[in-house]
Amino acid sequence: MYNSGDKPEKGTYQCANCGHKIELKSDSEELPKCPVCGNSKFKKAE
Ligand SMILES: [Zn+2]
Protein backbone atom coordinates (compact mmCIF):
# COMPACT_ATOMS: atom_id res chain seq x y z
CA MET A 1 0.00 0.00 0.00
CA TYR A 2 1.16 3.51 -0.85
CA ASN A 3 0.17 6.81 0.78
CA SER A 4 -0.32 10.35 -0.48
CA GLY A 5 3.03 12.15 -0.28
CA ASP A 6 5.02 9.00 -1.06
CA LYS A 7 7.28 9.00 -4.10
CA PRO A 8 7.02 5.34 -5.05
CA GLU A 9 8.24 5.30 -8.66
CA LYS A 10 6.69 6.19 -11.97
CA GLY A 11 3.76 4.07 -12.95
CA THR A 12 0.04 3.81 -12.44
CA TYR A 13 -1.53 3.73 -8.99
CA GLN A 14 -5.10 2.99 -8.10
CA CYS A 15 -7.12 4.48 -5.24
CA ALA A 16 -7.86 1.75 -2.68
CA ASN A 17 -11.27 3.30 -1.96
CA CYS A 18 -12.83 4.19 -5.33
CA GLY A 19 -10.47 2.66 -7.89
CA HIS A 20 -9.54 5.94 -9.58
CA LYS A 21 -6.20 5.62 -11.38
CA ILE A 22 -3.37 8.13 -11.16
CA GLU A 23 -0.31 8.05 -13.38
CA LEU A 24 3.01 9.24 -12.01
CA LYS A 25 5.29 10.25 -14.84
CA SER A 26 8.57 10.44 -12.95
CA ASP A 27 10.21 8.83 -9.92
CA SER A 28 10.24 12.20 -8.09
CA GLU A 29 6.52 12.84 -8.41
CA GLU A 30 4.46 12.53 -5.20
CA LEU A 31 1.23 10.61 -4.99
CA PRO A 32 -1.55 13.18 -4.49
CA LYS A 33 -4.76 12.57 -2.59
CA CYS A 34 -7.39 10.95 -4.75
CA PRO A 35 -9.12 13.79 -6.67
CA VAL A 36 -12.38 11.87 -6.69
CA CYS A 37 -12.87 10.75 -3.08
CA GLY A 38 -10.01 12.34 -1.09
CA ASN A 39 -8.57 9.01 0.01
CA SER A 40 -4.83 8.78 0.63
CA LYS A 41 -4.25 5.04 0.23
CA PHE A 42 -3.22 3.63 -3.12
CA LYS A 43 -2.13 0.34 -4.56
CA LYS A 44 -0.08 -0.21 -7.67
CA ALA A 45 -2.24 -0.84 -10.72
CA GLU A 46 -1.39 -4.00 -12.66
ZN1 LIG B 1 -10.59 7.57 -4.66
mmCIF file of the protein (N, C-alpha, C, O) and its ligand, coordinates in Angstrom:
data_MODEL
# 
_entry.id   MODEL 
# 
loop_
_entity.id 
_entity.type 
_entity.pdbx_number_of_molecules 
1 polymer     1 
2 non-polymer 1 
# 
_entity_poly.entity_id                      1 
_entity_poly.type                           'polypeptide(L)' 
_entity_poly.nstd_linkage                   no 
_entity_poly.nstd_monomer                   no 
_entity_poly.pdbx_seq_one_letter_code       MYNSGDKPEKGTYQCANCGHKIELKSDSEELPKCPVCGNSKFKKAE 
_entity_poly.pdbx_seq_one_letter_code_can   MYNSGDKPEKGTYQCANCGHKIELKSDSEELPKCPVCGNSKFKKAE 
_entity_poly.pdbx_strand_id                 A 
# 
loop_
_entity_poly_seq.entity_id 
_entity_poly_seq.num 
_entity_poly_seq.mon_id 
_entity_poly_seq.hetero 
1 1  MET n 
1 2  TYR n 
1 3  ASN n 
1 4  SER n 
1 5  GLY n 
1 6  ASP n 
1 7  LYS n 
1 8  PRO n 
1 9  GLU n 
1 10 LYS n 
1 11 GLY n 
1 12 THR n 
1 13 TYR n 
1 14 GLN n 
1 15 CYS n 
1 16 ALA n 
1 17 ASN n 
1 18 CYS n 
1 19 GLY n 
1 20 HIS n 
1 21 LYS n 
1 22 ILE n 
1 23 GLU n 
1 24 LEU n 
1 25 LYS n 
1 26 SER n 
1 27 ASP n 
1 28 SER n 
1 29 GLU n 
1 30 GLU n 
1 31 LEU n 
1 32 PRO n 
1 33 LYS n 
1 34 CYS n 
1 35 PRO n 
1 36 VAL n 
1 37 CYS n 
1 38 GLY n 
1 39 ASN n 
1 40 SER n 
1 41 LYS n 
1 42 PHE n 
1 43 LYS n 
1 44 LYS n 
1 45 ALA n 
1 46 GLU n 
# 
loop_
_struct_asym.id 
_struct_asym.entity_id 
A 1 
B 2 
# 
loop_
_chem_comp.id 
_chem_comp.type 
_chem_comp.mon_nstd_flag 
ALA 'L-peptide linking' y 
ASN 'L-peptide linking' y 
ASP 'L-peptide linking' y 
CYS 'L-peptide linking' y 
GLN 'L-peptide linking' y 
GLU 'L-peptide linking' y 
GLY 'peptide linking'   y 
HIS 'L-peptide linking' y 
ILE 'L-peptide linking' y 
LEU 'L-peptide linking' y 
LYS 'L-peptide linking' y 
MET 'L-peptide linking' y 
PHE 'L-peptide linking' y 
PRO 'L-peptide linking' y 
SER 'L-peptide linking' y 
THR 'L-peptide linking' y 
TYR 'L-peptide linking' y 
VAL 'L-peptide linking' y 
ZN  non-polymer         . 
# 
_pdbx_entity_nonpoly.entity_id   2 
_pdbx_entity_nonpoly.name        ? 
_pdbx_entity_nonpoly.comp_id     ZN 
# 
_pdbx_nonpoly_scheme.asym_id         B 
_pdbx_nonpoly_scheme.entity_id       2 
_pdbx_nonpoly_scheme.mon_id          ZN 
_pdbx_nonpoly_scheme.ndb_seq_num     1 
_pdbx_nonpoly_scheme.pdb_seq_num     101 
_pdbx_nonpoly_scheme.auth_seq_num    101 
_pdbx_nonpoly_scheme.pdb_mon_id      ZN 
_pdbx_nonpoly_scheme.auth_mon_id     ZN 
_pdbx_nonpoly_scheme.pdb_strand_id   A 
_pdbx_nonpoly_scheme.pdb_ins_code    . 
# 
loop_
_atom_site.group_PDB 
_atom_site.id 
_atom_site.type_symbol 
_atom_site.label_atom_id 
_atom_site.label_alt_id 
_atom_site.label_comp_id 
_atom_site.label_asym_id 
_atom_site.label_entity_id 
_atom_site.label_seq_id 
_atom_site.pdbx_PDB_ins_code 
_atom_site.Cartn_x 
_atom_site.Cartn_y 
_atom_site.Cartn_z 
_atom_site.occupancy 
_atom_site.B_iso_or_equiv 
_atom_site.pdbx_formal_charge 
_atom_site.auth_seq_id 
_atom_site.auth_comp_id 
_atom_site.auth_asym_id 
_atom_site.auth_atom_id 
_atom_site.pdbx_PDB_model_num 
ATOM   1   N  N  . MET A 1 1  ? 0.846   -1.201 0.000   1.00 0.00 ? 1   MET A N  1 
ATOM   2   C  CA . MET A 1 1  ? 0.000   0.000  0.000   1.00 0.00 ? 1   MET A CA 1 
ATOM   3   C  C  . MET A 1 1  ? 0.878   1.246  0.000   1.00 0.00 ? 1   MET A C  1 
ATOM   4   O  O  . MET A 1 1  ? 1.915   1.302  0.660   1.00 0.00 ? 1   MET A O  1 
ATOM   5   N  N  . TYR A 1 2  ? 0.430   2.244  -0.761  1.00 0.00 ? 2   TYR A N  1 
ATOM   6   C  CA . TYR A 1 2  ? 1.159   3.509  -0.855  1.00 0.00 ? 2   TYR A CA 1 
ATOM   7   C  C  . TYR A 1 2  ? 0.277   4.627  -0.319  1.00 0.00 ? 2   TYR A C  1 
ATOM   8   O  O  . TYR A 1 2  ? -0.949  4.534  -0.368  1.00 0.00 ? 2   TYR A O  1 
ATOM   9   N  N  . ASN A 1 3  ? 0.901   5.686  0.194   1.00 0.00 ? 3   ASN A N  1 
ATOM   10  C  CA . ASN A 1 3  ? 0.167   6.806  0.780   1.00 0.00 ? 3   ASN A CA 1 
ATOM   11  C  C  . ASN A 1 3  ? 0.426   8.087  0.009   1.00 0.00 ? 3   ASN A C  1 
ATOM   12  O  O  . ASN A 1 3  ? 1.466   8.235  -0.632  1.00 0.00 ? 3   ASN A O  1 
ATOM   13  N  N  . SER A 1 4  ? -0.525  9.016  0.073   1.00 0.00 ? 4   SER A N  1 
ATOM   14  C  CA . SER A 1 4  ? -0.318  10.351 -0.484  1.00 0.00 ? 4   SER A CA 1 
ATOM   15  C  C  . SER A 1 4  ? 0.947   10.950 0.112   1.00 0.00 ? 4   SER A C  1 
ATOM   16  O  O  . SER A 1 4  ? 1.174   10.859 1.319   1.00 0.00 ? 4   SER A O  1 
ATOM   17  N  N  . GLY A 1 5  ? 1.777   11.567 -0.741  1.00 0.00 ? 5   GLY A N  1 
ATOM   18  C  CA . GLY A 1 5  ? 3.031   12.149 -0.280  1.00 0.00 ? 5   GLY A CA 1 
ATOM   19  C  C  . GLY A 1 5  ? 4.205   11.219 -0.501  1.00 0.00 ? 5   GLY A C  1 
ATOM   20  O  O  . GLY A 1 5  ? 5.352   11.667 -0.492  1.00 0.00 ? 5   GLY A O  1 
ATOM   21  N  N  . ASP A 1 6  ? 3.948   9.922  -0.703  1.00 0.00 ? 6   ASP A N  1 
ATOM   22  C  CA . ASP A 1 6  ? 5.021   8.998  -1.059  1.00 0.00 ? 6   ASP A CA 1 
ATOM   23  C  C  . ASP A 1 6  ? 5.506   9.292  -2.476  1.00 0.00 ? 6   ASP A C  1 
ATOM   24  O  O  . ASP A 1 6  ? 4.773   9.834  -3.303  1.00 0.00 ? 6   ASP A O  1 
ATOM   25  N  N  . LYS A 1 7  ? 6.746   8.923  -2.731  1.00 0.00 ? 7   LYS A N  1 
ATOM   26  C  CA . LYS A 1 7  ? 7.282   8.996  -4.099  1.00 0.00 ? 7   LYS A CA 1 
ATOM   27  C  C  . LYS A 1 7  ? 7.696   7.586  -4.484  1.00 0.00 ? 7   LYS A C  1 
ATOM   28  O  O  . LYS A 1 7  ? 8.882   7.259  -4.468  1.00 0.00 ? 7   LYS A O  1 
ATOM   29  N  N  . PRO A 1 8  ? 6.735   6.757  -4.827  1.00 0.00 ? 8   PRO A N  1 
ATOM   30  C  CA . PRO A 1 8  ? 7.024   5.339  -5.049  1.00 0.00 ? 8   PRO A CA 1 
ATOM   31  C  C  . PRO A 1 8  ? 7.937   5.106  -6.248  1.00 0.00 ? 8   PRO A C  1 
ATOM   32  O  O  . PRO A 1 8  ? 9.085   4.700  -6.068  1.00 0.00 ? 8   PRO A O  1 
ATOM   33  N  N  . GLU A 1 9  ? 7.482   5.341  -7.403  1.00 0.00 ? 9   GLU A N  1 
ATOM   34  C  CA . GLU A 1 9  ? 8.236   5.303  -8.659  1.00 0.00 ? 9   GLU A CA 1 
ATOM   35  C  C  . GLU A 1 9  ? 7.213   5.571  -9.732  1.00 0.00 ? 9   GLU A C  1 
ATOM   36  O  O  . GLU A 1 9  ? 6.010   5.487  -9.483  1.00 0.00 ? 9   GLU A O  1 
ATOM   37  N  N  . LYS A 1 10 ? 7.681   5.897  -10.936 1.00 0.00 ? 10  LYS A N  1 
ATOM   38  C  CA . LYS A 1 10 ? 6.692   6.193  -11.968 1.00 0.00 ? 10  LYS A CA 1 
ATOM   39  C  C  . LYS A 1 10 ? 5.881   4.945  -12.285 1.00 0.00 ? 10  LYS A C  1 
ATOM   40  O  O  . LYS A 1 10 ? 6.353   3.814  -12.162 1.00 0.00 ? 10  LYS A O  1 
ATOM   41  N  N  . GLY A 1 11 ? 4.654   5.193  -12.696 1.00 0.00 ? 11  GLY A N  1 
ATOM   42  C  CA . GLY A 1 11 ? 3.763   4.071  -12.954 1.00 0.00 ? 11  GLY A CA 1 
ATOM   43  C  C  . GLY A 1 11 ? 2.335   4.486  -12.638 1.00 0.00 ? 11  GLY A C  1 
ATOM   44  O  O  . GLY A 1 11 ? 2.056   5.656  -12.376 1.00 0.00 ? 11  GLY A O  1 
ATOM   45  N  N  . THR A 1 12 ? 1.451   3.526  -12.668 1.00 0.00 ? 12  THR A N  1 
ATOM   46  C  CA . THR A 1 12 ? 0.043   3.811  -12.444 1.00 0.00 ? 12  THR A CA 1 
ATOM   47  C  C  . THR A 1 12 ? -0.382  3.260  -11.099 1.00 0.00 ? 12  THR A C  1 
ATOM   48  O  O  . THR A 1 12 ? -0.100  2.109  -10.767 1.00 0.00 ? 12  THR A O  1 
ATOM   49  N  N  . TYR A 1 13 ? -1.059  4.091  -10.331 1.00 0.00 ? 13  TYR A N  1 
ATOM   50  C  CA . TYR A 1 13 ? -1.531  3.728  -8.991  1.00 0.00 ? 13  TYR A CA 1 
ATOM   51  C  C  . TYR A 1 13 ? -3.033  3.879  -8.943  1.00 0.00 ? 13  TYR A C  1 
ATOM   52  O  O  . TYR A 1 13 ? -3.616  4.732  -9.613  1.00 0.00 ? 13  TYR A O  1 
ATOM   53  N  N  . GLN A 1 14 ? -3.647  3.034  -8.135  1.00 0.00 ? 14  GLN A N  1 
ATOM   54  C  CA . GLN A 1 14 ? -5.102  2.989  -8.095  1.00 0.00 ? 14  GLN A CA 1 
ATOM   55  C  C  . GLN A 1 14 ? -5.578  3.244  -6.675  1.00 0.00 ? 14  GLN A C  1 
ATOM   56  O  O  . GLN A 1 14 ? -5.098  2.626  -5.724  1.00 0.00 ? 14  GLN A O  1 
ATOM   57  N  N  . CYS A 1 15 ? -6.530  4.162  -6.544  1.00 0.00 ? 15  CYS A N  1 
ATOM   58  C  CA . CYS A 1 15 ? -7.118  4.475  -5.239  1.00 0.00 ? 15  CYS A CA 1 
ATOM   59  C  C  . CYS A 1 15 ? -7.707  3.208  -4.616  1.00 0.00 ? 15  CYS A C  1 
ATOM   60  O  O  . CYS A 1 15 ? -8.450  2.478  -5.271  1.00 0.00 ? 15  CYS A O  1 
ATOM   61  N  N  . ALA A 1 16 ? -7.373  2.954  -3.352  1.00 0.00 ? 16  ALA A N  1 
ATOM   62  C  CA . ALA A 1 16 ? -7.864  1.749  -2.682  1.00 0.00 ? 16  ALA A CA 1 
ATOM   63  C  C  . ALA A 1 16 ? -9.338  1.873  -2.320  1.00 0.00 ? 16  ALA A C  1 
ATOM   64  O  O  . ALA A 1 16 ? -9.993  0.872  -2.030  1.00 0.00 ? 16  ALA A O  1 
ATOM   65  N  N  . ASN A 1 17 ? -9.860  3.088  -2.336  1.00 0.00 ? 17  ASN A N  1 
ATOM   66  C  CA . ASN A 1 17 ? -11.269 3.298  -1.965  1.00 0.00 ? 17  ASN A CA 1 
ATOM   67  C  C  . ASN A 1 17 ? -12.192 3.255  -3.176  1.00 0.00 ? 17  ASN A C  1 
ATOM   68  O  O  . ASN A 1 17 ? -13.166 2.501  -3.185  1.00 0.00 ? 17  ASN A O  1 
ATOM   69  N  N  . CYS A 1 18 ? -11.893 4.067  -4.213  1.00 0.00 ? 18  CYS A N  1 
ATOM   70  C  CA . CYS A 1 18 ? -12.831 4.190  -5.331  1.00 0.00 ? 18  CYS A CA 1 
ATOM   71  C  C  . CYS A 1 18 ? -12.302 3.606  -6.639  1.00 0.00 ? 18  CYS A C  1 
ATOM   72  O  O  . CYS A 1 18 ? -13.057 3.461  -7.600  1.00 0.00 ? 18  CYS A O  1 
ATOM   73  N  N  . GLY A 1 19 ? -11.017 3.271  -6.685  1.00 0.00 ? 19  GLY A N  1 
ATOM   74  C  CA . GLY A 1 19 ? -10.474 2.655  -7.894  1.00 0.00 ? 19  GLY A CA 1 
ATOM   75  C  C  . GLY A 1 19 ? -9.984  3.629  -8.942  1.00 0.00 ? 19  GLY A C  1 
ATOM   76  O  O  . GLY A 1 19 ? -9.556  3.216  -10.020 1.00 0.00 ? 19  GLY A O  1 
ATOM   77  N  N  . HIS A 1 20 ? -10.041 4.939  -8.638  1.00 0.00 ? 20  HIS A N  1 
ATOM   78  C  CA . HIS A 1 20 ? -9.541  5.943  -9.582  1.00 0.00 ? 20  HIS A CA 1 
ATOM   79  C  C  . HIS A 1 20 ? -8.043  5.743  -9.811  1.00 0.00 ? 20  HIS A C  1 
ATOM   80  O  O  . HIS A 1 20 ? -7.299  5.493  -8.863  1.00 0.00 ? 20  HIS A O  1 
ATOM   81  N  N  . LYS A 1 21 ? -7.604  5.852  -11.055 1.00 0.00 ? 21  LYS A N  1 
ATOM   82  C  CA . LYS A 1 21 ? -6.201  5.623  -11.377 1.00 0.00 ? 21  LYS A CA 1 
ATOM   83  C  C  . LYS A 1 21 ? -5.454  6.930  -11.583 1.00 0.00 ? 21  LYS A C  1 
ATOM   84  O  O  . LYS A 1 21 ? -5.954  7.862  -12.214 1.00 0.00 ? 21  LYS A O  1 
ATOM   85  N  N  . ILE A 1 22 ? -4.240  6.977  -11.032 1.00 0.00 ? 22  ILE A N  1 
ATOM   86  C  CA . ILE A 1 22 ? -3.367  8.133  -11.165 1.00 0.00 ? 22  ILE A CA 1 
ATOM   87  C  C  . ILE A 1 22 ? -2.050  7.676  -11.756 1.00 0.00 ? 22  ILE A C  1 
ATOM   88  O  O  . ILE A 1 22 ? -1.461  6.693  -11.304 1.00 0.00 ? 22  ILE A O  1 
ATOM   89  N  N  . GLU A 1 23 ? -1.590  8.394  -12.771 1.00 0.00 ? 23  GLU A N  1 
ATOM   90  C  CA . GLU A 1 23 ? -0.313  8.048  -13.383 1.00 0.00 ? 23  GLU A CA 1 
ATOM   91  C  C  . GLU A 1 23 ? 0.766   9.009  -12.892 1.00 0.00 ? 23  GLU A C  1 
ATOM   92  O  O  . GLU A 1 23 ? 0.626   10.227 -13.005 1.00 0.00 ? 23  GLU A O  1 
ATOM   93  N  N  . LEU A 1 24 ? 1.843   8.446  -12.346 1.00 0.00 ? 24  LEU A N  1 
ATOM   94  C  CA . LEU A 1 24 ? 3.013   9.242  -12.006 1.00 0.00 ? 24  LEU A CA 1 
ATOM   95  C  C  . LEU A 1 24 ? 4.005   9.109  -13.150 1.00 0.00 ? 24  LEU A C  1 
ATOM   96  O  O  . LEU A 1 24 ? 4.349   8.006  -13.576 1.00 0.00 ? 24  LEU A O  1 
ATOM   97  N  N  . LYS A 1 25 ? 4.461   10.273 -13.643 1.00 0.00 ? 25  LYS A N  1 
ATOM   98  C  CA . LYS A 1 25 ? 5.288   10.246 -14.844 1.00 0.00 ? 25  LYS A CA 1 
ATOM   99  C  C  . LYS A 1 25 ? 6.780   10.301 -14.551 1.00 0.00 ? 25  LYS A C  1 
ATOM   100 O  O  . LYS A 1 25 ? 7.594   10.168 -15.465 1.00 0.00 ? 25  LYS A O  1 
ATOM   101 N  N  . SER A 1 26 ? 7.149   10.494 -13.290 1.00 0.00 ? 26  SER A N  1 
ATOM   102 C  CA . SER A 1 26 ? 8.569   10.443 -12.950 1.00 0.00 ? 26  SER A CA 1 
ATOM   103 C  C  . SER A 1 26 ? 8.743   9.888  -11.540 1.00 0.00 ? 26  SER A C  1 
ATOM   104 O  O  . SER A 1 26 ? 7.798   9.875  -10.751 1.00 0.00 ? 26  SER A O  1 
ATOM   105 N  N  . ASP A 1 27 ? 9.948   9.433  -11.228 1.00 0.00 ? 27  ASP A N  1 
ATOM   106 C  CA . ASP A 1 27 ? 10.214  8.826  -9.922  1.00 0.00 ? 27  ASP A CA 1 
ATOM   107 C  C  . ASP A 1 27 ? 10.183  9.859  -8.802  1.00 0.00 ? 27  ASP A C  1 
ATOM   108 O  O  . ASP A 1 27 ? 10.116  9.483  -7.631  1.00 0.00 ? 27  ASP A O  1 
ATOM   109 N  N  . SER A 1 28 ? 10.229  11.171 -9.130  1.00 0.00 ? 28  SER A N  1 
ATOM   110 C  CA . SER A 1 28 ? 10.244  12.198 -8.086  1.00 0.00 ? 28  SER A CA 1 
ATOM   111 C  C  . SER A 1 28 ? 8.875   12.825 -7.869  1.00 0.00 ? 28  SER A C  1 
ATOM   112 O  O  . SER A 1 28 ? 8.736   13.773 -7.096  1.00 0.00 ? 28  SER A O  1 
ATOM   113 N  N  . GLU A 1 29 ? 7.868   12.299 -8.549  1.00 0.00 ? 29  GLU A N  1 
ATOM   114 C  CA . GLU A 1 29 ? 6.519   12.840 -8.411  1.00 0.00 ? 29  GLU A CA 1 
ATOM   115 C  C  . GLU A 1 29 ? 5.829   12.206 -7.201  1.00 0.00 ? 29  GLU A C  1 
ATOM   116 O  O  . GLU A 1 29 ? 5.895   10.992 -7.009  1.00 0.00 ? 29  GLU A O  1 
ATOM   117 N  N  . GLU A 1 30 ? 5.164   13.040 -6.381  1.00 0.00 ? 30  GLU A N  1 
ATOM   118 C  CA . GLU A 1 30 ? 4.462   12.525 -5.203  1.00 0.00 ? 30  GLU A CA 1 
ATOM   119 C  C  . GLU A 1 30 ? 3.069   12.046 -5.566  1.00 0.00 ? 30  GLU A C  1 
ATOM   120 O  O  . GLU A 1 30 ? 2.416   12.603 -6.448  1.00 0.00 ? 30  GLU A O  1 
ATOM   121 N  N  . LEU A 1 31 ? 2.626   11.017 -4.883  1.00 0.00 ? 31  LEU A N  1 
ATOM   122 C  CA . LEU A 1 31 ? 1.226   10.612 -4.994  1.00 0.00 ? 31  LEU A CA 1 
ATOM   123 C  C  . LEU A 1 31 ? 0.354   11.684 -4.359  1.00 0.00 ? 31  LEU A C  1 
ATOM   124 O  O  . LEU A 1 31 ? 0.575   12.043 -3.203  1.00 0.00 ? 31  LEU A O  1 
ATOM   125 N  N  . PRO A 1 32 ? -0.623  12.201 -5.077  1.00 0.00 ? 32  PRO A N  1 
ATOM   126 C  CA . PRO A 1 32 ? -1.553  13.176 -4.492  1.00 0.00 ? 32  PRO A CA 1 
ATOM   127 C  C  . PRO A 1 32 ? -2.649  12.439 -3.720  1.00 0.00 ? 32  PRO A C  1 
ATOM   128 O  O  . PRO A 1 32 ? -2.693  11.209 -3.716  1.00 0.00 ? 32  PRO A O  1 
ATOM   129 N  N  . LYS A 1 33 ? -3.523  13.190 -3.074  1.00 0.00 ? 33  LYS A N  1 
ATOM   130 C  CA . LYS A 1 33 ? -4.756  12.566 -2.594  1.00 0.00 ? 33  LYS A CA 1 
ATOM   131 C  C  . LYS A 1 33 ? -5.627  12.264 -3.800  1.00 0.00 ? 33  LYS A C  1 
ATOM   132 O  O  . LYS A 1 33 ? -5.518  12.917 -4.838  1.00 0.00 ? 33  LYS A O  1 
ATOM   133 N  N  . CYS A 1 34 ? -6.491  11.271 -3.655  1.00 0.00 ? 34  CYS A N  1 
ATOM   134 C  CA . CYS A 1 34 ? -7.395  10.949 -4.752  1.00 0.00 ? 34  CYS A CA 1 
ATOM   135 C  C  . CYS A 1 34 ? -8.292  12.151 -5.052  1.00 0.00 ? 34  CYS A C  1 
ATOM   136 O  O  . CYS A 1 34 ? -8.966  12.655 -4.154  1.00 0.00 ? 34  CYS A O  1 
ATOM   137 N  N  . PRO A 1 35 ? -8.308  12.619 -6.314  1.00 0.00 ? 35  PRO A N  1 
ATOM   138 C  CA . PRO A 1 35 ? -9.121  13.787 -6.674  1.00 0.00 ? 35  PRO A CA 1 
ATOM   139 C  C  . PRO A 1 35 ? -10.620 13.487 -6.674  1.00 0.00 ? 35  PRO A C  1 
ATOM   140 O  O  . PRO A 1 35 ? -11.441 14.405 -6.695  1.00 0.00 ? 35  PRO A O  1 
ATOM   141 N  N  . VAL A 1 36 ? -10.963 12.238 -6.651  1.00 0.00 ? 36  VAL A N  1 
ATOM   142 C  CA . VAL A 1 36 ? -12.381 11.867 -6.694  1.00 0.00 ? 36  VAL A CA 1 
ATOM   143 C  C  . VAL A 1 36 ? -12.964 11.755 -5.283  1.00 0.00 ? 36  VAL A C  1 
ATOM   144 O  O  . VAL A 1 36 ? -14.026 12.314 -5.006  1.00 0.00 ? 36  VAL A O  1 
ATOM   145 N  N  . CYS A 1 37 ? -12.275 11.037 -4.394  1.00 0.00 ? 37  CYS A N  1 
ATOM   146 C  CA . CYS A 1 37 ? -12.866 10.746 -3.076  1.00 0.00 ? 37  CYS A CA 1 
ATOM   147 C  C  . CYS A 1 37 ? -12.027 11.256 -1.910  1.00 0.00 ? 37  CYS A C  1 
ATOM   148 O  O  . CYS A 1 37 ? -12.468 11.170 -0.764  1.00 0.00 ? 37  CYS A O  1 
ATOM   149 N  N  . GLY A 1 38 ? -10.820 11.790 -2.168  1.00 0.00 ? 38  GLY A N  1 
ATOM   150 C  CA . GLY A 1 38 ? -10.006 12.341 -1.090  1.00 0.00 ? 38  GLY A CA 1 
ATOM   151 C  C  . GLY A 1 38 ? -9.236  11.318 -0.282  1.00 0.00 ? 38  GLY A C  1 
ATOM   152 O  O  . GLY A 1 38 ? -8.589  11.670 0.704   1.00 0.00 ? 38  GLY A O  1 
ATOM   153 N  N  . ASN A 1 39 ? -9.293  10.078 -0.676  1.00 0.00 ? 39  ASN A N  1 
ATOM   154 C  CA . ASN A 1 39 ? -8.572  9.005  0.005   1.00 0.00 ? 39  ASN A CA 1 
ATOM   155 C  C  . ASN A 1 39 ? -7.059  9.161  -0.192  1.00 0.00 ? 39  ASN A C  1 
ATOM   156 O  O  . ASN A 1 39 ? -6.610  9.731  -1.187  1.00 0.00 ? 39  ASN A O  1 
ATOM   157 N  N  . SER A 1 40 ? -6.292  8.656  0.754   1.00 0.00 ? 40  SER A N  1 
ATOM   158 C  CA . SER A 1 40 ? -4.829  8.780  0.634   1.00 0.00 ? 40  SER A CA 1 
ATOM   159 C  C  . SER A 1 40 ? -4.128  7.436  0.555   1.00 0.00 ? 40  SER A C  1 
ATOM   160 O  O  . SER A 1 40 ? -2.904  7.377  0.669   1.00 0.00 ? 40  SER A O  1 
ATOM   161 N  N  . LYS A 1 41 ? -4.864  6.370  0.363   1.00 0.00 ? 41  LYS A N  1 
ATOM   162 C  CA . LYS A 1 41 ? -4.255  5.039  0.234   1.00 0.00 ? 41  LYS A CA 1 
ATOM   163 C  C  . LYS A 1 41 ? -4.369  4.549  -1.213  1.00 0.00 ? 41  LYS A C  1 
ATOM   164 O  O  . LYS A 1 41 ? -5.439  4.584  -1.821  1.00 0.00 ? 41  LYS A O  1 
ATOM   165 N  N  . PHE A 1 42 ? -3.253  4.102  -1.729  1.00 0.00 ? 42  PHE A N  1 
ATOM   166 C  CA . PHE A 1 42 ? -3.217  3.629  -3.117  1.00 0.00 ? 42  PHE A CA 1 
ATOM   167 C  C  . PHE A 1 42 ? -2.510  2.292  -3.201  1.00 0.00 ? 42  PHE A C  1 
ATOM   168 O  O  . PHE A 1 42 ? -1.663  1.952  -2.375  1.00 0.00 ? 42  PHE A O  1 
ATOM   169 N  N  . LYS A 1 43 ? -2.885  1.543  -4.228  1.00 0.00 ? 43  LYS A N  1 
ATOM   170 C  CA . LYS A 1 43 ? -2.127  0.338  -4.562  1.00 0.00 ? 43  LYS A CA 1 
ATOM   171 C  C  . LYS A 1 43 ? -1.635  0.483  -5.992  1.00 0.00 ? 43  LYS A C  1 
ATOM   172 O  O  . LYS A 1 43 ? -2.180  1.262  -6.776  1.00 0.00 ? 43  LYS A O  1 
ATOM   173 N  N  . LYS A 1 44 ? -0.617  -0.263 -6.314  1.00 0.00 ? 44  LYS A N  1 
ATOM   174 C  CA . LYS A 1 44 ? -0.081  -0.210 -7.668  1.00 0.00 ? 44  LYS A CA 1 
ATOM   175 C  C  . LYS A 1 44 ? -1.059  -0.902 -8.618  1.00 0.00 ? 44  LYS A C  1 
ATOM   176 O  O  . LYS A 1 44 ? -1.536  -2.004 -8.347  1.00 0.00 ? 44  LYS A O  1 
ATOM   177 N  N  . ALA A 1 45 ? -1.345  -0.238 -9.725  1.00 0.00 ? 45  ALA A N  1 
ATOM   178 C  CA . ALA A 1 45 ? -2.236  -0.845 -10.723 1.00 0.00 ? 45  ALA A CA 1 
ATOM   179 C  C  . ALA A 1 45 ? -1.451  -1.849 -11.557 1.00 0.00 ? 45  ALA A C  1 
ATOM   180 O  O  . ALA A 1 45 ? -0.303  -1.600 -11.925 1.00 0.00 ? 45  ALA A O  1 
ATOM   181 N  N  . GLU A 1 46 ? -2.064  -2.958 -11.846 1.00 0.00 ? 46  GLU A N  1 
ATOM   182 C  CA . GLU A 1 46 ? -1.390  -3.997 -12.656 1.00 0.00 ? 46  GLU A CA 1 
ATOM   183 C  C  . GLU A 1 46 ? -1.460  -3.642 -14.122 1.00 0.00 ? 46  GLU A C  1 
ATOM   184 O  O  . GLU A 1 46 ? -0.953  -4.387 -14.962 1.00 0.00 ? 46  GLU A O  1 
HETATM 185 ZN ZN . ZN  B 2 .  ? -10.589 7.567  -4.663  1.00 0.00 2 101 ZN  A ZN 1 
# 
